[in-house]
Amino acid sequence: MSTETLSLGKALNLGLRRAMEDDPKVVLMGEDIGRLGGVFRITDGLQKDFGEDRVVDTPLAEAGILGTAVGLAMRGYRPVCEIQFDGFVFPAYNQLVTQVAKIHARSRGKLPMPIVVRIPFGGGIGAVEHHSESPEAYFAHTAGLKVVAVSNPVDAYWGIQQAIAAPDPVVFLEPKRRYWEKASVDRDATPGPLFASRVVRGGDDVTVLAYGPMVKTVLQAAEAAAEEGRSLEVVDLRTLSPLDLEPVYDSVRRTGRCVVVHEAPLTLGLGAEIAARVTETCFHSLEAPVLRVGGYDTPYPPSKLEEEYLPDLDRVLDAVDRSLAF
Amino acid sequence: MTALQQATEVVDPVPGADAPHLPTPPDLVQLLTPEGQRLEHPDYSIDVSADELRSLYRDLALVRRWDVEATALQRQGELGIWASLLGQEAAQVGAGRALRPDDMAFPTYREHGVAWTRDVDPLHVMSLFRGSDMGGWDPLATRFNLYTVVIGAQCLHATGYAMGLQRDGAESAALAFLGDGATSQGEVNEALIWATTFDAPVVFFCQYNQYAISVPIERQSNVPLYQRAAGFGLPGVRVDGNDVLAVLAVTRAALAAAREGQGPTFIEAFTYRMGAHTTSDDPTRYRLASELEAWKLRDPIARVKAYLSRSGLADPAFFAAVDAEGDELAARLRQGVLGMADPAGTEIFDSVYAEMTPPLAQQRAEFVAYHQGFES
């Protein structure tokens, strides 16, 4: 193996392949993931190489995917479920929230649930209703689930393997509009921990937090801000449950200012929780209230309006300005 | 006249009683009549020894004794709630005894009779209803899953487990329990679709106990439940759920077929919940007392006792011994429940994850510190 340039989607594909090679108990389940390779081709070629028992084209029933994954996990398998689009996770919501999340606690640890739920999430691809949503807060609110969101090919390659190896259920959010973004991936490297946030750009004036598709947006904003002499520190949260906020606290204690960015609607989104925690922990360091940039409290709009709905470079910079002006 | 009534042969098994409309053979597999008379069935013959018959009777009687004691304990405030199985003993003991040790059962929250056949300690079931835990037994060691409260969700678990058995090349099967109300759940219908498309070794055992809490079958289905199976492409069998021999025979055959790779079966066990839905329910609001009286004449235990007595396979001393054993069991359970320690508060944190998260560890520490604050 070596270092090569991979798209985020291809990195996921290779990560899944490696996980399946490493552990014969890994089983992929989902709609159209076999012969077609998934609607985003993330599982391309895997059924051909691993067979129909390990890459399962399921009936079109999301509750069925998650519910049977529970039974397979009880037999010692490690199901990796693909939900075709974010808005299609809700038929599986009952199984995910009342069963997958709770069985470890219900059984006092006797029934581990090492299930991964892969969900392409977020907007920006000009799609119809239910193909652009950001449902992460529902899952981060649910005890028993862990939730991660990758932003780049390196994290995609290692993160999917780490999520599959994890002993707990992991909702693995893939930024679908970034599937085609490329980066250099060293497949012999030693990855950092999955459940950890990471400072991806150093800065002194404002701490800006993002995850998944918004990391790139925020990094672009930081670049633009730098041209105006403003130094943004950017943190890729990476893990949404559990949150890893120590690096955030360290940063905010230096900058005194914090902006959280996500595509999901603002009200009771991840930003609300983070703002509360940063305020509790860094109260005496804060020069301004923690500000949030997010989707509006509306259903995800028709795609002709999604540019107005989604946070972009300008809305991030606007929040930075407001924070600095406070 | 409803479609259900048209589709089933309407008879009154007890002349003069206000009985519900009951199906009869051949639509209903029955090997022991309510009067305790042995019948033969062309598809389901069963050869039971005298020992086995007596042991079935013992299971039925002890499970009922346990249930009665649990209801009493709830009334005395020692259990938070109890879901009584009264009247469904034969369905549960028959299905449970059909399982082999390596088969796996997926119960609802009422399958105490199946738990009994899996050697689950009744106290581990009662601790759930007391509120001490979510069920204290080991689901993998006993091959009896923890109770699942969200209606029908376990049918998919059983199907997935059966898909695992297929992949393992194991010659065993999964047995999913559900009620008549659950057949309206989308997840149950999905489970039937998955089981048939993957030919999974799973048997669906539906106890049609006449009511989904208060709502009768007319609100769930306009065909008899067992007939629904055909649309999914699996065999559907209706068995007299109050006949332990018929249930045993039908479930054994279905499990054997599943283990042999012949795919799933849907069993409708036609029975009656003689008690309330739970101790919080009031069945007088939705059913007539005469209906219950009619079903008492179809009691699942009385017919076994009648058969054992009439055929000379058991004498009064045997029945007296079982009664005495039941009283000992009840005393042990009462003592066990009264002596049940409350769980430690920190337990709520300790099994949420296999790998505890730092934020939860912090909450746990704060919880401990908060409570220690009252001690000093």
Interface residues (C-beta under 8 A of the other chain):
Chain A: V27 D53 T58 P59 A61 A63 G64 L66 G67 T68 A69 V70 G71 L72 A73 M74 R75 G76 Y77 P79 P91 N94 Q95 T98 Q99 I103 H104 A105 R106 S107 R108 G109 K110 L111 P112 P114 A143 G144 K146 A166 P167 D168 F195 S241 P242 L243 D244
Chain B: M104 D133 M134 G135 D138 P139 L140 N145 L146 T148 V150 A153 C155 L156 H157 A158 T159 G160 Y161 A162 M163 G164 L165 Q166 R167 D168 A174 G186 E187 E190 A191 I193 W194 T197 E347 D350 S351 V352 Y353 A354 E355 T357 P358 P359 L360
